[in-house]
């Protein structure tokens, strides 16, 4: 016989034991990540950010299952993971010149009677005054940003490929921002996210002050450098 069945049974038993140990380890890691995340939310401070971020990515499915098991709000956990990524990316984001940054806004922020035209580069705002989008686009563009209104995530990929920004700000609902940040990681971009104040497909809301706060990161330092250079010249 080519196979010694007792050895095969022993091998299967060992593989089974290893699988159980790995599963238990993942479950234990998930519990630790959930505890750290919700403790951080309660204390409004990021504890062990690198461990927490890696753990949330590695054990996402099990973390969601634990949240359901203990009746915890997994949406709150998604919001926390976005804030955590923003916290960890803020320093690198501040180093990117504003001319190499971009902002992607969701089309759901516009008024239901929006007259904007859909083009290959997204919706073109006509600044009609029916919503706040046009006003804030102008403010961001005055800072030096490129701004797009997106009908879908494929536009982001196209514009990144065409214009090659090094840093982006994405606005959207919980899952849109989460998936956008993950996509940005794969594209090698520094990304920051802002969650809308309510979910939906029409006339959603965002805290524009939060978007502007993120958009302004590093600009004071950049302006100071420009002033020094102008004085030297």
N, C-alpha and C positions, 0 to 999 in steps of 0.2 A: 504493500500500500504506500502511496506517495504521501498521505497525510496521516499524522498521528492524532486521532480525534481528541484524546485527553488534552494535548497541547493547544489544539484549536479552541476547545471549551475554556481553557485557562486564559488564552489570549482574549477571547470575547468577554470574559469576566473582568479582565484588567481594563479593557477599553470601556466597558460599562462603568466601572468605578471611576475612571478618569473623567468620563462624561458627566457623571453625577457631581463630582468635585468641581468641575468647571462651571456647571450650571449653578451650584450652590454659591460659588465664588462670584458669579455675575449677579446673582440675586442679592448677595450681601453688599456688593459694590453699589447696586441700584438703591438699596435702602440707605446707604451712607450718603449717596449723592442727593437723594430726596431730602434727607434730614438736613444736610448742609444748605441746600437750596432754600428750603422753607425757613430755616433758621436765619439765613442771610436776608430773606425777604422781611422777616419780622424785625430784625435788628437794623435793617437798611444799611447793610455793610457786606461787602463781598469777602467771604472766607474761603481760603484755598481756591482761588479762581481758576488756575490751570487744571487742577484735579477735577473741579466741578464741571468745567467746560468739556474736558475729555470724557468724563463719566457720562454726561448727558448725551454726547454723541454716540458713545460706545454702547450704552444700555438704554437707548431711547424707548424701544418697545416695552421693555420690562419696567422702566420708570413710569410709563403711562399706565401699565397694568397695576402697579403699586398705588398710583394716585387714585385709580378707580376703586381698588380694594379698600383704601382708607378714606374714600369719599373726599379726596383732595382735588382742587381745581387744577387740571392739567394746563388750562389756558394761562393761568397765573404762572405756571412753571415755564411755559413758552415765553411769556413776557419777560420773565427773569433771565432766561437764557439769552434773549436779545439784549437786555440791559448789560448783561455780563460781557457779551461780545463787544458792545460799544465801549465799555470800560477798558477792556483789554486792547482795543484797536485805537483808542483816542490818541495816544502818543504818536503812533505811526501816522495817523490821519493828519495830525497837526503839522507834520513835516512835509506834507504834500502841498505844493503851491496851488492856489485856488484855480489857476488856469488849467490845471490837470485834474480837476475834480468835476463830478457831474451829479445832478440830482434827478431821480426818476420818481415822478408823481403818478398815482393811479388815476385812471379816467373817472372813477366813481366819485371823486371829489367835486366834479363839475356840476353845474346846475342841470336839471333834467331838460331844460330848453336851450342847452348850450349850442351855439352856432358853429363851433369849431369844426374845421375840415380834417378828415383823416388822410394822412400822407404816409409815404414809406418811412418817415421818421416820426411817426406818431401823430397825435392830435395837435394842431396848430391853434393856440389860444388867440382869440380875436380881441381880448381885453374888453369885453362887452359890459362888464360890471355886474353881471347877474350872479356871480359868485366871487370868492376871495382868491381864486387860483391865479387869475391874471395879475392882480396887484402883487402877489408874492413872487410870481415868476419874475416880474420886473425887478423886485428887490434882490433876488438871488443873482440875476444876470448883472445887476449893478456891482455886485461883489466880485464878479468874474466867473461865475458858474455857467456851465451848459445845463439847460433844463429840458427834460422831455416829459410829455404826458403819455403814459403807456397804455395801450389797449391790451397788452399781454406781455409775458416775460420774454418772448422771443425777440421783441424789440430791444430789450436791454442787451441781449447778446449781440445783436446786429450793430447797435450804436457803440458798444464797447470795442467790437472788432474794427469798426470804421474809424472812430475817433481816439481810441486807445487812452482813456482816462486811467489814472493810477489809483484814484479813490472815488467812491460813489456813496451817495446817501439814498436809501430806498424808503419810500413811504407806502404803507399798505396795512392790511389786516394781519393778525398774528401769524398765520401760516404763510402768507405771501412774503412777509419780511423774513421769517425764519428760513424759508426756502431760498429767498434771494441772497441772504448772507452766506448760506451754504454754497450757492452757485458762485458767489464772488470769491470764496475761498478757493474753489476749483480753478477759477480764472486768474488767480494770483492778484486779486484786487483788495485794497483796504476798504472795508465797507462798514457803514453805520446805518442803523435802522430806526425808524420812527413808526409806531403803531397808531393806526387811526383810532379815534375815540369811539367809533361804532362800526360794526361790520355791515356789509351790504353791497349792493351793486349800483345804487343810485344815491346821490347827494349824501355821501358819508362826510364825516368831519375829522379834522386833525388839529392838534394844538400847534399852530404855526410858530408860536414862540419856541416850542421844543425843536422844531425843524431849524429855525434860525439860530438857536443856541448851538446846535451841532454844526451847522454850516459855518459858524463864526470861529470854530476851534482853530487855533493857530494863526488867525488872520492878524491879530494885534502884533504878534511877533514879526509876521511878514511885512506889515506896514512900517514897523520900526526899522527893519532892514532897508526898506525902500527909502525911508527918510535919511538914514545914514549915508546911503549911496548917493542920493541927490545932493547932500551937503558936500560930499567928497568931490563930486563932479563940479 
